[in-house]
Amino acid sequence: MNQQWLTILMSKGIELEQNLRQQLQQAKDGLKAQLEDRGIRLSAADLAALLEEVSPKASHAALSYALDIVRPFSAGMGLRISRLGDTLVEIVIPARTRNLNDVKQMHEGALVTAAIEAAKILWMRHAPLGNFDITVSRIESDFFKTPSGECRVRMELPETTREVVLAEVRDNREAEAAAELQFFDEHDQAVGSLQLQLKFKHTPALAGSAE
């Protein structure tokens, strides 16, 4: 039941981000029309640059709020999504008291929690319709420096890996995949890495089911 609730919550967060992106596209279209009415034509890249500072901040803030307030195991950690796309996610772990150990350095448990969140958030962007459960079966870490300030965890998801896993999920309703995440300190210096073995389980939505 808890896993189903968490899946629904994450789906709502992704839905919120998609709605914000749709609103951004509408804003782009409106801005483009107004500029063209005035005889100004911009390339797609230039037009996107005009609004780049608006959409990511809004959508990332919404997802970060869900992480900090609603997700019970990371509530109060202050995790913030700083970068999020179809193939990349980056989460900031602030140097809050609850994220530090007794010598005021970043706690390894906080780093691991943030890494698992990052992996799930990135994969949930590609979740098929229905219940899509993601569990961690194995964790291997290598921390070669213990930072005392803010940290970031990043994960990249190769398109080939994504397509192979999703194809297996469609065929067998289950799949496994490895994920590698990197940790960086506030100066963007690498401080460690984490390898996760993830298990995916998909229960398709029932066609025509009533609310």
VENZI-V667994 format. One record per helix or strand of 3 or more residues. SS is the DSSP state (H for helix, E for strand). FROM is the first residue (numbers start at 1). TO is the last residue. If there is no record, write none. Layout:
ss,from,to
SS,FROM,TO
SS,FROM,TO
//
This chain:
ss,from,to
H,2,37
H,44,69
E,80,84
E,88,93
H,97,99
H,108,124
E,130,143
E,151,156
H,159,172
E,174,184
E,190,204
//
